[in-house]
Amino acid sequence: MQEQEQEIELFMDSIRSKETRIKYSSYLKKYQEIMGLNDLLHERNPRLIERQIIDFINKMKREGKNWAAIHNYVATIMSFYKINDIVLNTTKIGRFMPEQRKVKNDRGYTHEEIGKMLEIADERMRVVILLLASTGMRIGAIPSLQIRNLQDNKIIVYQNAREEYVTFMSPECKKAVDAYLDMRSRYGEKLTDDSPLIREQFDIRDKFAIGACKGIGRETLQWKLRDIARRCNVRCKEIPIAHGFRYFWMKQAVNSKLNAEIREMLLGHKIGLASAYYRPTEQEMLDEYMKAVNLLTINEENRLKIKVQLLEGEKHEITTLKNQVNEMKSTMKDMTDLMRLRWENEMEGDYIEYMKKNTQMKSIDERLSEKGLEEHKYLANRKHLVRDAFLSKSKRERMNSKSKND
């Protein structure tokens, strides 16, 4: 038994993730309970161990367990024996696994379903739900988030890990995060960069509990989500309790026509060989994310506000463009009038008319100078261009005839 405890300890030490370590420990213990085993090693006899695992698989199949449920146990058991240098015939064991069926009716949450969950959620779970919905991050990433990982609406997920990536949250989510952190601060918690973004629940009357801040585990978050979904009558088999938010995020991103590579990067996915050549800046990623921010907003009122802001921005842009076009038209008219007046002035024999045109030319010239346009001086002196543009055919004929007579 002592040897078995050492082997189990060695197996647990080989697992890097705390969450995985907890799950594998649970699966291993349940395997022993189900099979009534005290000795997992069976004197290190591979054939006896294989027979025991096959018996376990057959028992689970008779109980109606599907491939996914049995696979969780078998993967843990196989890893345990692999770490302890016991070589098993995995092909033989795999032949007894049930058929793996693809689930086609999985779907994500809808805006209405997420809205119902938010109605009965407390401040902490509101942040969790909106984080999952507006960023599409995995629920396992939330326990590792610290306040330092938030920079305005940017979130650095799995910071300093190999899987680190950048994503963004909606203004609605940012507002909920600020309210939650403000609540914690009001009750006496000293927030630092190292404080967990989501902490375990505390008694507001217990100053020691408030000060002793501890992060929350993934299992607790999933249990809370499951409880909220059940109470608001949203829970159903078609929606994965946590992964349903990633389905929701992806659907809104696709509907908003986000760049495919950036969309995958915002979810923390790898983009294969393209990552060696395509490296968008954070601003480019944010610009793409903002295309979907309206659809990623849950509250209808907030969604309408964002829509109004977008429409106002578009209206302002259109107004600016119209003003620029009108300014260009005005400038072109002034330059055209200036050229015409200069040419006509040189042809004018009446002194009074000459002075009137000269005054008009001076006024136009001042307007163009205020706009910083100097090229009109050059254009205004191109008399042959002005003549072709503004003199009628008959006038040109008279001028040509007069020139020949002279």
TALINTA-V80064 format. One line per field, one symbol per residue. ss: DSSP state (~ for helix, > for strand, _ for the rest). A space follows every 50 residues. Layout:
BEGIN
ss: ???
END
This chain:
BEGIN
ss: _~~~~~~~~~~~~____~~~~~~~~~~~~~~~~~~______~~~_~~~~~ ~~~~~~~~~~~~____~~~~~~~~~~~~~~~~~______~~~~~______ ______>___~~~~~~~~~~__~~~~~~~~~~~~~___~~~~___>~~~> >__>>>>_______>>>>__~~~~~~~~~~~~~~~~_________>__>_ ______~~~~~___>__~~~~~~~~~~~~~~_______>___~~~~~~~~ ~~~~~____~~~~~~~_____~~~~~_____~~~~~~~~~~~_______~ ~~~~~~~~~~~~~~~~~~~~~~~~~~~~~~~~~~~~~~~~~~~~~~~___ ~~~~~~~~~~~~~~~~~~~~____~~~~~~__~~~~~~~~__~~~~~~~~ ~~~~~_
END
